[in-house]
């Protein structure tokens, strides 16, 4: 087992990793930018090293600085969390070269599964259902038109190396192909330094459902069930729940089986998530694999009574998966609390927290790094807290969430708490009748 783990991240996920490490008796090293000098992960880690200025590019994305911090503190492993360098193959390779264990997939695995076109072809070859479309990258506008005419409109162009909705365009007719192709490829180049696009059939009004996996070095891959992440704004998730309120037990079993099959086909190790689109007929299609722990992992932990960060650490240390999945119990929600103003197009709202009160009680969990008088910097993602609730069933979990939000107070900045309170009284949300295109309907009702 590792003696000292450096956490190459910040915010709530850094603090989350530190907590598990402490429970395992593993020393921790926090890295921080100048802007995060007073951050909670810096306070609670055993050691802390400043790695650069406020800019993420000069600090949390600065591989030489992070590796220097690992070397000077004697860390024998690095946990990247999510975001920043979590899916950076070069970072994984540098860790390997320096004999410091990267708690995540190999560089080769990150490259392969991070390339959406490659991942789709790989899944298709091993029998996992995929959305009809190109077999790999689409090189020309003429090729895009040919494939689109074969599978039928609407189609969607996506950046092969993309994420978060960048380099993505829906195309509803042949007349729109050229402009969409050029715009998406330019956006992909700017955002990911890779202009490659692939093309798929656009599934109307789908659910976004993902399967949480954990694989070890002995060829074992396990599914910890599904999460429904369909409530999104601009392809960014806002609320997640587990299990999905619309997936049948039969579909859930088939999706888990397909996800495990796909991960085993590439000898996957560590935490990973395979994401599917599910149509109204419960047909499901692979869209991508995330080779890291995800923001929404706590709801899977709640319904499985498992610590996924602990599982990551044990697997990285060469052990078998420790806590095997069993039947999911109850229902869990995660509500992302962002420093944004939902009444003004979710405009960012950094600043000083003048008063803070977290909710508590049975079945309520808060993952957060903020505290009274903490100043939220404007340089990073706006996520400041996650409210996770568990109930014996979906209705119970919703009632518990309402109670928790009644206690949740953050003053001094705008947050998405009012948005979530509105959702918890929305008839479509309460019924589970929503999809990835429903945000306007939900906001208007």
N, C-alpha and C positions, 0 to 999 in steps of 0.2 A: 504494500500500500504506500501511497505517496506520503512524504513527510511535510512538504510545503507546496501549496498551490497558489500561483499568481492568477488573479482575476483580471483579464484584459478587457474590462468593461466598466460601466458606471451605473448609477441609478439603482432602481429596485432589483434588477437582476444580479448586480454585483453583491448587494446585501443578501439576496436570496441564496447565492452560492456560498457566501461566508457562513451563513447559519448552518447549512448542511455540513460544511467542513468542520466547524466547531463541534458538532455532534459526533463526528467521526474521529475527533482528536487530531485533525490535520491543521497545521499552521497556515495562515493566509497572508498574502501580499496584495494590497490594493495599489493600483496605479491611478493617477489623477492629473487632470490639467490644472492650470493656474486658477481657472474659474471654479473648479471643484474642490478647492483647498478645504472648505468647511463641510464637505459632503459626508453623509452618514456612512458610506462604505469606507471612507478614509478613517473615520473615527473607530469603527468596529473591527477593522482588520488588525492583525497582529503587527504588520509593518505596512508602510505606505511610501511610495516613491512618486515624485512629480516627474511627468514625462513630457511636458511641453506646454505651450500657450493654450488659450481657450479653444481655438479652432480644432475641431475634431481631426482634421487632416494632419495637423501638426502634433497631435497628442494621441488620441485613441486609435488613429489609423497609422501611427508612426511605428512601423515594425522595428527599426533599429533601436528606438528608445525603449520600447517594451521589452525587447530581448536583453538589452543592457540592464534593465531593472530586474529581470529574471536571473541574470547571471550574478549580479552584485548581491542579491538576496539569497542565492542558493536555491531557488525554486526548482523542483524536479518535474513540475507539470504546470500547464497553463490552461485555464478554462476561459473560453472566449465569450460565453453567454450567448446572446443573440444580437444581430446587427453588427455594426463596425466590422471586425475581422472574422466573425464566426464562420463565414463560408468563403474565406479567402484562401485559395490553394497555396499561394506563395507563403503565407504566414504558417500554414500547416507544414510546408516543406522546410522552412527555416527552423521551426521547432524540432523537426526530425533530424535535420543536419546538426543541430546543437545538442542533440540527445536530451531534449526536454520534451516530455510527453504532451502532445496536443490532445486535449480532451474533446475529441470529435473525430470525424472521418479522416482518412488518408488524403493527401493532396490529389491523388488520382481519382478517388471517389468524389471529392468535391468538384473537380473539373468535369467529370462525366455526368453526375446527376445535376450539377448546376447549369449545364447546357440543356435547355428544355427540349430542343429538337432531338438531341442524342437520347435523353431520358425517355422521351415518348417512343422512339424507335425501340429502345431496350425493353420497355414495358410491353409494347405490342408483340415483340418477338417471343416473350415468355407467356403470352396469353392473357395479359391484363387488358381489359377494355379501354380503348383510347378514343378520343374524339376524332372523327374522320378529318383528314387533312393531309398536309405534305408529310413525306417520310423523313424529311430533315429540313435544312435551311432552304429557303426560296431565294434564288439568286437574282432573278429578273422580274420586271413587271409583267412581261409576257407569260412567264411561268406561273406567276400568281393568278393571272386571269384564267389560264388553262385549268389549273386545279380548282379554282372557285367555280368555274362553269361545270366541272365534273361532279362536284359534291353539292352544288346548289347554294344560293345566297339565302340568308346573310352569312358572311364569314368574318373571321377576326384575324388580324395580323398581330403577331406578338414578337417582342425582342427575344432572341434565343438566350441571351444572358440577363434578361430583365427581371423585373419584380416591381410591385407597388404601383402598377398601372402605367409605368413609363414605357414608351415604345410600343404602345398598344392602340390599335384602331379597328373599329367595327366598320365593315364594308357591306352595303346593302344592294349594290348594283355594280355592273362592270364599269360604268362611268366614274365610279368613285375610287377604283383600284389604284390608278397612277398616283393621285394626290396622297392617298392614305399610305401607300408604299413609301413614297419619298419622305413624308413627314415622320412616319414611324421609324424608318431607318436612320434618319438624321437625329431623332430624339434618342435612339438606342446608342448611337455613337457617342453623343454628348454624355449620356448618363452612365454608360457601361463600357465605353471604349471598344464597342463591338457592334457593328451595324447589321449583323445577321438577323433575319426575320424568319419565322415559320408561320404557316397558315393553317387555320382550323375552321371547321364548321362552327358557327356561333349558335350555342344552345340558348334558346329564349327562356327567360324567367327560371333559371336553374337554382338549386340549392348548392351551397359550397360546403361540402362535408369532407373532413379529413380523418385519417386513421393514425393514431400515435403508435409508433413502433420502437422497439429496443432490440438491438442485435449484439451478440458477443463474438469473441474470437473463435468460438467452437462451432460456428455455423447455425446457432440458434437465433431465431427472430421471433419476437412475440408482439401481438397486438394488444393494446390497452384500450381498445374501443374507439368510438367516434366522437368528433366534436362538430357541431354545426356553427359555421362562421359566416352565415349568409347576410347578417346585418352589417353592411359596409357603406362607406362613403368614399367615393373616388378610389375604390379598390383597397381601402384601408379598413380593417376590421374594427368594429365598435363594441359589439356584444357577441359573446360566444356562449354556447351551452352544450352540455353533455349529459345524456345522449341527445341526438337530434330528435325533435318532436314529431318528425314525419317519416323517418326511416323505419321500416318494419324490421322485426327480428331476423327475418329471412334475408333481407337486403343487407342488413348490418353484418351478418355472418359472411355473406358473399364478398362484401367489400373488404372485410378483415382478411379473408382468405386470399383475395387478389393482392392486397397490399403486402402481406407476408411473402407471397410467392414472388412478387416483384423485387422485394428487398433481398430475399435469399438468392435470386438469380444473379445479383451483383456482389454477393458476399458482404452485405452491409453490416457495419459495426457501429454501435453507439445509438444515440437518440436520433430519430428521424421521423418525418411526417410525410405520408403520401396523401396528396389532395385530389379530390374528385369533384366533378360536377354531377349533380343528380337531377334528372328531369322529372316531369310530373308523373311519368309511368314507372318511376323508381329504377330506370336504367341509369347506370353510373359510368363515368368516363374519367380516366386518369388525366390530370393536367400538369402536375409537377411534383417533385420531391424536394423537401427542405431538409438539408443535412445538418441540423442543429436542434437545440431545444427551442421551443416557440414561446411567444409572449403568453399564449393561452394555456400553457401546460398545467397550471394549477387546477383547472376543472377536471382534467383527467386524473390528477392526484386525488381529488376529493371523492370521486365516484369509485376509485380503485383502492383507496387507502394505501398509496405508494408514494415514495419520494423519488421522482424521476431524476433529480440532480444526483442523488446518491447512486442510483443505478448507472448513470453516466460515469461516475468516478470509479465504481467497481469494475465496469466493463473496460474502461481505459487502462486500469491496473492489471488487466489480464484475467480477471475473474469471470465466472459465468454470471448471467443476470440473476440477481439475488431474490427479488420479490416477484414471483411469477403472477401474471394477471389471472383474475377469477371473474366471476360474474359482476358486472357493474351494479353498484347499489345506490339507489336514489337518483337525484338530479342536481346538477350544478350549473351555475351561471358565472361568467366573468364580465364585469363592466369596466371598461377602460376609462379611467379618469384622466383627461388631458387638460392641460392649461390652455384652454381655447374658449372662445365665446360662441356658443351655439346659436345665439340670436344675431350674430353678425358674421354669418358664413364661416363659422368655426375659426375665426381669426385668432392667431396665437396670442397668449396673454401671460408673458413672463413677468416676474416681479417678486415682491416680498410677501410671504405668507404672514398675515397679521394675527390670525387666529386659526387654530386647527383642532378639530375633535374627530377622532376615528370612531366608528361604530364597533360594537363588540357583541358578545353573546354566543351561544351555541350555534355552530354551523356558519359562522361569519369569519372570514379571513381577509386581512388587508396586507397586500404586498406593496410596500412603498418605502421611499427614502426621504420623504419630506418631514419637516418638523416646524414648530412655531419659530417665526423669524427667519426661516430659510429663504434664501433668494433664488428663485428659479432662473437659471441663466438662459439667454436667448439663443444659444449656440447649438442646442441638441434637440432631439425628439421631444415633443411636448407631453409625453406620458409621465404623470407624476404619481399615480397610484392605480392599483387594481383592486376592486371590490369583488371578492369571490364568495359566493354563498352556496350552501348545500341544503337540500331538503329531501324528505322521503319520496316526494314526487315533484313534478314540474310546478303544480299549483302551490305546493308548500314552499318550494324554493322562491317563487315569485313573491309570496306574502312575506317571506323572510327578507328578501331584497328590499321591499318597500319599507319595512321596519328599519332596516339598516340605513337606508338613505335618509330616513327621518332624523337619524342621529348624526349623519355625516355633515360636517361643517368645515368649509375652507373659505376664509375671508382674506381679502386683499388682492385676489386675482379672480379672473373668470375661469370657470371650469365646465366640464360637460356633465356635471351632476344634474342640472335641470333637464338636460336632454334625456338622461336615463330615467329620471322620474316620470317624464312624459311617456316614454316607451312602456313603462310598467303600468300605465293606464290606457294604453292603446289597444283597441279591440283586435287589430290584426296581430300584434305581437302576442297578446294574451292567448289567442287561438292557435298561435304557431303558423298562421297563414301569411308567410312572407318569403321573399327570395332575394337574390343579390341585387335585383333592380327595384326593390321596394322602398328605398329610403325616403323618396318624395311622398309616397302614400303614407308612410309611417309618420313623417313630420307634419303632414297636413291633417292628421286625424287624432 
